[in-house]
Amino acid sequence: MRKTSDLVDEMLVEAKNAWLVAIAVAFENETKFVFSSQRHPLEELNQLVQKGGSPIGLLRFDKEDSSLQGSYRPFEEYANEEWVKKYFAGLLENAGEIIDLSKKMHRFPTAY
């Protein structure tokens, strides 16, 4: 497995031409995400890996007019794994929830 900094760099390059990009981090019973728009994506990815997560690839969302198009790309370490396509297809079925999660991760306290 490559260094987490390399994976974050790959995500940020991909994000330059996308509406939203996230690293999918697989755990035994759930998936967590590190979004390209987070303030400290490397720190977040390192924390998830330390907790036992495996970064498996990128989810990409592109906005076209009023619709969103989702796609995925496994990291090279998982590119030939049969289960990865099914895994990502399942994630894309929940694209709305993933996008909502990305918005929640960017809420800042309101100044009164």
Backbone bond lengths (Angstrom), bond angles and torsions (degrees), N, CA, C in turn:
res aa  C-N    CA-C-N  psi(-1)  N-CA   C-N-CA  omega(-1)  CA-C   N-CA-C  phi
1 M - - - 1.461 - - 1.525 108.86 -
2 R 1.298 114.44 138.10 1.468 119.65 178.11 1.526 110.33 -73.02
3 K 1.309 115.22 169.45 1.461 120.49 178.24 1.532 109.44 -67.38
4 T 1.311 116.22 148.78 1.465 120.51 179.05 1.520 110.94 -61.30
5 S 1.308 117.37 -31.92 1.476 119.38 178.93 1.530 110.05 -64.16
6 D 1.337 117.58 -36.09 1.465 120.51 177.01 1.525 111.29 -65.19
7 L 1.330 116.49 -38.60 1.467 120.90 179.86 1.522 111.02 -67.53
8 V 1.329 116.24 -40.81 1.468 119.98 178.00 1.526 109.81 -66.67
9 D 1.311 117.42 -41.41 1.472 120.47 177.08 1.529 110.36 -59.24
10 E 1.329 116.93 -42.56 1.461 121.06 178.65 1.534 110.85 -62.15
11 M 1.328 116.35 -41.27 1.464 120.78 178.17 1.530 110.40 -63.46
12 L 1.316 117.51 -44.26 1.460 120.60 -176.48 1.528 111.95 -67.85
13 V 1.325 117.44 -33.82 1.470 120.45 174.87 1.526 109.16 -65.24
14 E 1.321 116.70 -45.41 1.470 121.58 178.87 1.533 110.84 -61.42
15 A 1.319 116.56 -35.62 1.457 121.47 -175.53 1.526 113.46 -71.33
16 K 1.315 117.74 -16.72 1.463 120.31 -178.68 1.527 112.13 -61.78
17 N 1.321 117.06 -28.97 1.468 121.22 -178.34 1.515 112.64 -117.36
18 A 1.318 117.57 24.18 1.468 121.41 -177.30 1.517 110.13 -131.29
19 W 1.311 115.85 162.26 1.454 121.12 176.25 1.525 110.48 -76.36
20 L 1.351 115.95 -40.38 1.463 121.65 179.33 1.523 108.25 -156.77
21 V 1.328 116.29 138.90 1.463 122.07 175.48 1.519 107.63 -133.91
22 A 1.327 115.31 143.20 1.463 120.58 178.93 1.519 109.87 -139.87
23 I 1.323 114.88 146.15 1.461 120.76 169.31 1.521 106.58 -87.26
24 A 1.328 116.87 126.80 1.458 121.69 174.52 1.524 107.88 -87.07
25 V 1.323 115.51 125.29 1.456 121.62 -179.44 1.524 107.37 -115.14
26 A 1.326 116.00 114.01 1.458 121.55 -175.00 1.523 111.12 -88.47
27 F 1.320 114.06 133.38 1.456 122.68 170.20 1.527 106.43 -116.95
28 E 1.308 117.53 173.73 1.464 120.32 -177.04 1.526 112.46 -58.37
29 N 1.340 117.56 -40.06 1.465 120.54 -174.57 1.519 114.49 -123.70
30 E 1.318 118.13 9.80 1.462 120.31 -179.44 1.520 110.64 -161.72
31 T 1.311 114.44 170.02 1.456 121.56 175.20 1.518 108.04 -124.42
32 K 1.297 116.22 135.34 1.462 122.29 174.44 1.523 106.77 -114.50
33 F 1.317 115.67 162.60 1.457 120.37 -176.22 1.520 111.46 -131.00
34 V 1.316 115.54 143.47 1.457 122.47 170.47 1.521 104.81 -114.37
35 F 1.332 116.34 117.19 1.453 121.72 -174.63 1.522 111.64 -93.40
36 S 1.309 114.58 145.71 1.467 120.79 -179.77 1.519 112.01 -62.03
37 S 1.304 117.02 -23.72 1.461 121.06 -177.05 1.530 113.31 -90.40
38 Q 1.323 117.84 0.65 1.458 119.79 178.12 1.524 109.97 -70.88
39 R 1.316 115.10 153.41 1.465 120.08 -178.37 1.518 112.65 -66.13
40 H 1.336 117.04 -40.02 1.463 121.20 -175.41 1.531 109.84 -132.04
41 P 1.321 117.43 69.80 1.468 118.93 -175.20 1.528 113.90 -63.28
42 L 1.313 118.81 -33.93 1.462 120.14 -179.64 1.525 110.85 -65.89
43 E 1.320 116.34 -44.00 1.466 120.10 178.00 1.526 110.75 -60.99
44 E 1.325 116.62 -42.62 1.464 121.07 180.00 1.534 110.38 -63.87
45 L 1.321 117.48 -45.19 1.460 120.58 179.54 1.527 110.47 -63.50
46 N 1.316 117.53 -43.54 1.466 120.39 178.75 1.523 111.41 -59.55
47 Q 1.327 117.56 -41.04 1.467 120.87 178.41 1.525 111.34 -62.76
48 L 1.338 116.69 -42.90 1.456 120.16 -179.32 1.530 111.42 -66.91
49 V 1.325 117.24 -38.56 1.465 120.87 177.80 1.531 110.23 -66.35
50 Q 1.330 116.75 -40.74 1.463 120.31 177.92 1.525 111.83 -62.89
51 K 1.326 117.02 -26.79 1.470 121.81 178.27 1.527 112.05 -86.51
52 G 1.333 117.04 4.05 1.459 120.52 175.46 1.516 115.45 103.31
53 G 1.321 118.46 7.34 1.454 121.69 179.85 1.515 112.80 -79.92
54 S 1.333 115.64 152.18 1.465 121.83 177.46 1.519 109.42 -117.94
55 P 1.327 118.12 114.54 1.466 120.13 175.71 1.526 109.42 -69.35
56 I 1.343 116.55 120.69 1.463 118.54 -173.16 1.522 114.35 -111.23
57 G 1.324 117.63 -17.38 1.456 118.09 178.62 1.515 112.59 167.13
58 L 1.333 114.33 -171.87 1.461 121.85 -175.69 1.521 111.44 -110.44
59 L 1.313 115.49 136.59 1.461 122.69 166.43 1.514 106.61 -102.23
60 R 1.307 116.08 135.23 1.463 120.95 -178.61 1.525 108.90 -126.55
61 F 1.328 115.07 136.74 1.464 120.99 176.69 1.522 108.47 -124.92
62 D 1.327 114.93 127.88 1.456 121.74 178.17 1.514 108.42 -118.29
63 K 1.314 115.70 137.04 1.459 121.59 179.10 1.520 108.87 -94.90
64 E 1.321 115.51 125.33 1.461 121.63 177.09 1.522 107.29 -126.07
65 D 1.319 115.86 109.04 1.468 122.34 -173.91 1.523 108.41 56.00
66 S 1.324 118.14 -115.35 1.464 120.08 -178.18 1.522 112.06 -105.58
67 S 1.327 118.27 10.95 1.458 120.12 -179.78 1.523 110.81 -118.83
68 L 1.317 114.88 158.47 1.454 121.77 177.08 1.513 109.67 -111.82
69 Q 1.308 115.43 138.72 1.462 121.45 177.18 1.520 107.51 -115.16
70 G 1.330 116.76 125.75 1.456 121.22 179.27 1.513 111.71 -104.85
71 S 1.323 115.92 145.81 1.457 121.70 175.40 1.526 107.97 -148.25
72 Y 1.315 115.35 171.12 1.452 119.20 179.31 1.520 110.44 -142.37
73 R 1.326 113.60 160.69 1.453 120.80 174.87 1.523 107.71 -148.00
74 P 1.336 117.04 112.80 1.466 118.88 177.25 1.530 110.43 -64.94
75 F 1.316 115.83 149.65 1.454 118.91 171.11 1.524 108.04 -65.06
76 E 1.318 116.30 154.46 1.467 121.09 -174.72 1.526 112.33 -54.98
77 E 1.329 117.48 -29.51 1.457 121.19 179.91 1.532 112.55 -65.39
78 Y 1.334 117.33 -22.93 1.463 122.10 -177.08 1.528 112.93 -116.13
79 A 1.307 117.65 4.51 1.462 121.40 -172.64 1.529 113.54 -59.91
80 N 1.316 118.64 -30.05 1.461 121.12 -177.49 1.526 113.56 -100.78
81 E 1.311 117.61 8.00 1.465 121.57 179.44 1.524 109.63 -82.54
82 E 1.314 116.88 126.70 1.473 121.90 -177.67 1.528 112.75 -61.20
83 W 1.309 117.32 -40.51 1.455 121.27 -174.26 1.529 113.21 -68.85
84 V 1.322 117.36 -19.80 1.466 121.04 -173.73 1.529 111.87 -64.20
85 K 1.312 118.48 -41.74 1.469 120.45 -179.60 1.517 111.10 -61.78
86 K 1.328 117.12 -43.83 1.470 120.91 178.21 1.523 110.58 -65.13
87 Y 1.317 115.66 -40.19 1.462 120.80 -179.72 1.530 110.71 -60.58
88 F 1.325 116.13 -49.83 1.464 120.36 -179.48 1.529 111.80 -68.22
89 A 1.318 117.55 -36.92 1.470 119.79 176.92 1.527 109.57 -60.65
90 G 1.313 116.90 -40.12 1.460 120.64 176.42 1.514 112.21 -64.21
91 L 1.322 116.43 -39.28 1.463 119.59 177.51 1.526 110.64 -63.35
92 L 1.324 116.91 -42.94 1.469 120.41 -178.07 1.522 111.95 -66.30
93 E 1.328 117.62 -24.32 1.471 120.05 174.76 1.521 110.85 -65.38
94 N 1.322 116.87 -18.74 1.464 122.47 179.43 1.522 111.60 -111.76
95 A 1.318 116.16 31.58 1.464 121.18 -175.85 1.526 112.36 -56.59
96 G 1.314 117.45 -41.98 1.462 120.09 -179.61 1.513 112.59 -59.39
97 E 1.321 116.67 -42.85 1.462 120.98 179.12 1.532 111.03 -66.48
98 I 1.324 116.70 -38.22 1.464 120.48 179.22 1.521 110.21 -65.78
99 I 1.313 117.23 -42.21 1.463 121.09 178.54 1.518 110.41 -65.24
100 D 1.334 117.18 -41.85 1.465 120.25 176.36 1.529 111.01 -60.34
101 L 1.332 116.36 -40.44 1.457 120.46 178.39 1.527 110.73 -62.14
102 S 1.323 117.02 -39.14 1.468 119.51 179.36 1.523 110.95 -63.43
103 K 1.322 116.52 -35.52 1.470 120.00 179.13 1.519 110.91 -69.29
104 K 1.320 117.43 -38.82 1.463 121.29 -179.93 1.518 111.48 -65.63
105 M 1.310 116.59 -30.37 1.457 119.94 -177.90 1.527 112.04 -76.05
106 H 1.323 117.37 -4.97 1.459 120.86 -176.78 1.515 112.96 -116.40
107 R 1.293 117.30 13.19 1.459 119.58 178.69 1.517 109.14 -78.02
108 F 1.290 114.43 133.95 1.458 119.96 179.41 1.531 108.18 -112.71
109 P 1.298 117.70 152.13 1.468 119.58 179.00 1.532 110.60 -58.72
110 T 1.304 114.48 140.86 1.454 120.24 178.56 1.523 109.50 -81.67
111 A 1.298 116.09 133.17 1.475 120.53 176.96 1.515 108.58 -83.96
112 Y 1.295 116.06 129.93 1.481 120.48 179.64 1.498 110.51 -107.11
